[in-house]
């Protein structure tokens, strides 16, 4: 199989990154609440969704073919050798841990109640349609599930108790149906009833905007001659929907990313044959959010109302896009981060980002970036770097008490760290497969008591009191 050497971000890290010393995880005595995963050891046809697959086994994808993708005007002396980009992509599509785990170490395995952020955590299993809301001890207070589902990529608990879901179905009557024809966005009520569903090629992420609309990502395939003259490009879009799921407008990220070559040089990627089609996955956006910090607007143009912060895994970049003009305002990342996920703008104007790293680098980290100075002002990396590494997915959330909640997606783990890097809460996905392998989790998110407590009071006691 021929591979194309292609530029990728340098493994050399940015100067000035803070060196954080984190304590080693100690034994926890918190409760672990295990559920029987209804389809624990079952498998579905191995078409892989973005950043994770429902594979029949935990082996790497092997049906990846590659040929050169043509991107005009792109040149770089930094090249990724031995086809490792394809390996990185393949490694990311593992739905469970490669090796069995100890079932006794599941659920919450460490809790420092005095320093952990009070609240409730929502997680969804990557290999099925299931989400659960848990307290700090791991007790399940509520859960949602959907049959005939390949996976839920993202779940958000809305203020009224509804659940906003980015999902992919599994149609037993059409097992070879292309993955992108099975994607959907939907809202479930607290009781699991369907509010609405929109079939669209949505992926990775959806969230409410400051105005109460829904911002999500979807994709379309078309020939873009500047990228490849014969093979379709997977073109990512920012899509704005009403709260009822009606499309209002969309913006092409290809058009945005190429609008300012002085800010971002588009890196070439390989042509892949995956998910039932040959295509160029050029940007692979995974999160997007409207920047809503009017108090910062006078500091720098990136904080202007109407700007959107976007994370691009395959361009190794984060970027700010002016929604009105669909032009780049700011970009950063190539040569500094690798395969990033989940950029969010903090109240102080800095950006929190999950830097996945490559298979060659072998470790992940979470960074806080001052975007004006383009300087890393804080980071978390495990004391033994290889013990915290997820080549795909991953998320990070800055909590009100200053701690950071981190999701190690491929290992089905979430943990909360202090500013000094001390772990004060540690959760391992309890939904093990029949052979004791732990499923991945796309994102674990903490919700404050003033969000959840009124819902529990309104809708009744926890399902598992």
Secondary structure, DSSP 4 states (H G I P E B T S, - for coil): -----B----SSPPTT------PPPPP----------TTTT-----PEETTEE--SSSSPP------PPP-TT---S--B-TTHHHHHHHHTT-SB-SS---TTS-EEEEE-TTTSPPSEEEEEETTSSEEEEE-TT--EEEEEE-SSEEEEEEEEE-TTS-EEEEEEE--GGGTTS-GGGSEEEEEE-TTS-EEEEEES-EEEEEEE-TTS-EEEEEEEEE--TTT-SSS-EEEEEEEEE-TTS-EEEEEEHHHHHTS-TTT-PPPP--EEEETTEEEEE---EEEEEE---GGGTTT-GGGSTTEEEEEETTTTEEEEEETTTTEEEEEE-TTT-SS-EEEEE-TTS-EEEEE---TTT---EEEEEETTTTEEEEEE--SSGGGS--SS--EEEE-TTS-EEEEEGGGTEEEEE-TT--EEEEEE---B-TTSPBBPEEEEEEE-HHHHHHHHHHH-S-TT-
